[in-house]
Amino acid sequence: SNGQAACDLLEENDVRLVITDWMMPGMDGIELIERIRSVERREYIYTILMTARGSEEDSVHGLDSGADDYMIKPVSAAMLKARLKVATRILEMQEELMEEKDRCEITRIAVTNAYTSVQKELSQAANQVLSSLPGGLTLPQGVEADWRFKPAASLSGDHLDFFLVGDDRIAFYLLDVSGHGVPSALRSAALSELLRPFTPIMGDLDTIGPHRILERVNQHIWDSNEEVEYLATLVLGILNMNTGTVRVSSAGHPSPLIVGHGGKHEETAVSGLPLGVMPDTG
């Protein structure tokens, strides 16, 4: 009967489509549509403004007020039915969009939670990697060892270590597995386990030298059952702390630098194929 009565119905019921006259006592159709648009709702309310006012100015004013459609009376049943079909299609599309939005929001929340969980696990794994790097090793007077480790991602395929061999020698290595992230970190960790001081591969390093150790590691990788899908490079050295002599071998790794007094440095002439490329590399 009037605009206010329509507002009361809208508050109490799930109304998706409103057909209203322009001229009504109290709150007219324009005010009703503006009231509808002023309230934030999840479901869109499609509005058709019906009036005998047929000027272009009236039509523009009616649509500017928020009406979705404007019909000039008298309206035929066929035309009204056609306009209602249009309204139904639009409301159905709007409902599909809202459902898709809900699905996207659920997916976003799930992805965000998964990402947070993965980041937490990666942070824990990165801390574990850091804890496995060398530290607390007591060296003889006059010998110092230091390192810097700053991976490009939370986890990487880089690893390093140095340790005493007997009383007067220190062994060191630098390992790099191609790629970044969890796969590279796992492969690097597996290879670093082979390079611990008293493993069968490393047990007689001081006797046979770094070159033969690299041959053993290469053969171990080549003989593994899994197909090698990565590259690994390794530089391994042993320092005689009494004489200052260093023996160094490299499997595809950039050659180490020897830095002397005053900053003068020279590149060691060591090279070789990366690990696992082919067996019996010399």
Secondary structure, DSSP 8 states (H G I E B T S, - for coil): --HHHHHHHHHHS---EEEEES--SSS-HHHHHHHHHHS--SS--EEEEEES--SHHHHHHHHHTT-SEEEESS--HHHHHHHHHHHHHHHHHHHHHHHHHHHHHHHHHHHHHHHHHHHHHHHHHHHHHHHTS-------TT---------SSSSEEEEEEEEEETTTEEEEEEEEEEEESHHHHHHHHHHHHHTSTTSTTTTTHHHH-HHHHHHHHHHHHHHSSS---S-EEEEEEEEETTT--EEEEEESS---EEE-GGG-EEE-------BTSSSS--
